[in-house]
Amino acid sequence: MSERFIGLIHRRKRTAEGEARPTRVVVIDPEGTTTNYDLENEFAEFDFVVGRLPTAYRPAEEADDVENFPRHWQLKKTRGKGSGFQVPCEFTGLKPGDQVATILGGSGSALTTALFRQGEKIGAKVWCLPSYELKQVRGSEEKDNDPFLLAKLLQDDPERFFPVTARSVSYLEVLVAYREWKDAQAARIAASQRLGQRLVGKLFLAVGLHPEAEILDRYQAALSSDKILEALETEEGRRERELEKLVKALPLFERLRERGIGIGTVAAIVAAVGNISRFPSRDGFVAYLGVHCKDGKLARRRTGEVANWVTTTRTALWNFVCISCNRNPDSFWGTRLRLNKERLRAKHPEVEIYTGTDGKPKKRYTDGHIHKMAIWRTATQVARWIYNQWTVLERQGDGDPNLPVIPIEREPVLV
């Protein structure tokens, strides 16, 4: 069985400005010959996965049943006399024995999952490299050379890579399901808003004027009878159930649920992170979730700055602490939240008056300010604990699930 080394960088197929950005593939064959391929769309990506990516074409013959060829394989010749189709005659793609190198996380999660599943069938293997490792290897070189760097690095230094396993694929499945659920949710919200906007004008077109209370009655009646909105709600519910099923099957969820972290929070974090091996340190993970400190203060988006964190995880952690921990004050993280409040109030016993950037006097360390500070501090502690637990879980690998858990957090005790 010949062994080829393949470097693959998934890219969005077109930028906002319309520039083509195909997925790039570099193949190093056993003789050391390098071949480059550009996968211009998802059809080409699928063809590469199943080993039928066309690389050469010939004119269609009478014996060829053109209708049986996939439509994206058929290239029309110039119009006029002798016009016809061209059909592929040579193919390439994933083969038995191939070693594929790609990047952890990013936009290519679905493609990585497909490569892994096809590789299991035919005897190929998929490896992932954290982006920070590739950045170190790249140095000052251009990113266009990344596919070749991945293939060459896998050939020369495979210890740097993490194998794609069934467990890591389960994280990628959560990522895809989470995106589909959020898309369905956004479509349902947009349809509901459009419905409300249409009713505003229709109210004044009706014969006679009606009490203001009828506006809400009409809106509720329209919501309950609109077929498009009903279909979108059905789709959103189905996507949510699919996501919940995937999250509940994760060993990570079983571990985090012990301290009250729910499906929505786990789904948002797993979808954003993909694989904990992307982060060499806990601080990088916490910063990626958006609950870190910058210059001694909680990081926030300011004018002229780019937020380098994921807003969905930041919101999910805020909602978990603000809602779940407040409703369950005697739970582990509820107790931690109360403890943080007491410590912050002991540190800042009095409300302070200071001059803001606009020159006006402002207050800080009020009860509301202390409460908000405690929420963010607790969210940071939750993120650190998740990193520790996820890292321990991955170190245990796919072996005995009953291996002891390394104690990370002490039980909070109120004074």
RAHUPE-V230459 format. One record per helix or strand. SS is the DSSP state (hx for helix, st for strand). FROM is the first residue (numbers start at 1). LEN is the number of residues. If there is no record, write none. Layout:
[[SS	FROM	LEN] [SS	FROM	LEN]]
This chain:
[[st	5	5] [st	14	1] [st	20	1] [st	23	6] [st	34	6] [hx	42	8] [st	53	7] [hx	66	3] [hx	71	3] [st	75	2] [st	85	8] [st	99	5] [hx	109	14] [st	125	5] [hx	131	8] [hx	143	14] [hx	158	3] [st	162	2] [hx	166	40] [hx	213	13] [hx	227	22] [hx	251	7] [hx	263	11] [hx	276	3] [hx	282	8] [st	293	2] [st	297	2] [hx	311	17] [hx	332	16] [st	352	4] [st	361	4] [hx	367	30]]
